[in-house]
Amino acid sequence: MKLFAALYVDENMHVLVPTYLRSRGFDAIHARDVGMKGASDREQFRFAIEQERAIITHDRLDFLALHEEWLGGALRHYGIILTGVRPPAEIAQRVATLVNRLTADEIANGLFYV
């Protein structure tokens, strides 16, 4: 069992979000840092799944649809964390609170609003 979820920050999020999360001890990467800038939401989601990471994004409608598609097809993902447009430090704080409360297994296949 993995205690903390690894995190993948979508390209539409500020690049400071993973920096703040890493400063709190979390494993967090940004799309820009792994060559995923300009990739579609589906590609971003598949990358997060391949890397066994929960994805953090502002794209509520797109990722809600992907979540439903994946669960409808009995496919596994590692979690989707949706957030409104907020300052990077606030987003990191909200995500950290969630990740500290739930294990990676509890986040997997879940859809969370922070």
N, C-alpha and C positions, 0 to 999 in steps of 0.2 A: 504494500500500500504506500502510495506517495502522499506525503503530508501536504505540501504546498503545491498548488497548480503553477506550472510554468505559463508565462504570459506572452502573448504576441499582440503588439499595438498596431492597429490598422494605420494605413498611410494618412487617413483623414484626421488623425489625432496629432497633437503637438508632440514634437520630438523630445520634449522634456518629461513627458509622462513616464516612459520607461527609465529615464535617468533617476527621477524621484523614487520610482519603485525599487530600482537596484540599490539606491542609497538606504533603503529599508530592509535590504537583504533578500529581495525577491529576484527570481530569474525572469527578466523581462527584456524583450528585444523589440525594435521598431522596424516596420516594413522597409523604410528607407535604408536601414543598415544591412539588410539581407537581400538587396536587389529586387524588392517587390514593388517599388514605386511605379505607379501606372497600371498595375495588375487589376483585373476586375475583382469585384467582391467575391465571386465564386472561386477565383484563383487564390485570393487572400485566405479564404476559408479553408480551401484544400491544403494550402501551405501550412496553416496553423494545425490542421489535423495531422499532416505528415510529420510535423515537428512535435506532436503531442502537447500542444499549447492551447490554452483558452484564448480566444480573441477578444480584444477590447475595441469597441467601435462606436461611432455616432450614428451609423447607418441602420437605424432601427427597422425600417420597413424591409430593406433588402435582406438583412440577417434574420429577421423573423421568418421570412419566406424560406430562406435556406435551412433554418432550424426545422421548420415543419417538413420540408422536403426530406431532410436527412432522417428524421425520426419516422416519417411515413415509409421510408425505404429500409427501416431497421438498420440504419448505418450509425456508427458511433462518431461523436465528436467530443472535444475536450472542454466544451463550455463556450458560451457567448455572453460577454458582459457589455451591456449597452449603457451609454451615459449621454446625458445632455451636453451641450456646449458649455463648458465651465473652464476656469483657470486650470492649468496642468497640475498644480499642487493639490487642488481640491479633488480632481479626478483621481490622482494617485492615492490620496487619503481614503476616498470612498472604495476604491478597488482593494486597497490594503485591508480595510475593515472586513470586506467580504472574504478575501482569501485567508485572513486570519481566523475567520469563523467556520469556514467549511474546508474539508479536505479536497484534494484533487479529484478523488472519486465522487464526492458529493457535487462538485462543480461540473463534472463530465455529463454531457447530454443535457445540461441545464441552460436556461435562458434567464439572465439576471439583469435587473435595472438598478443602477447605482447613481 
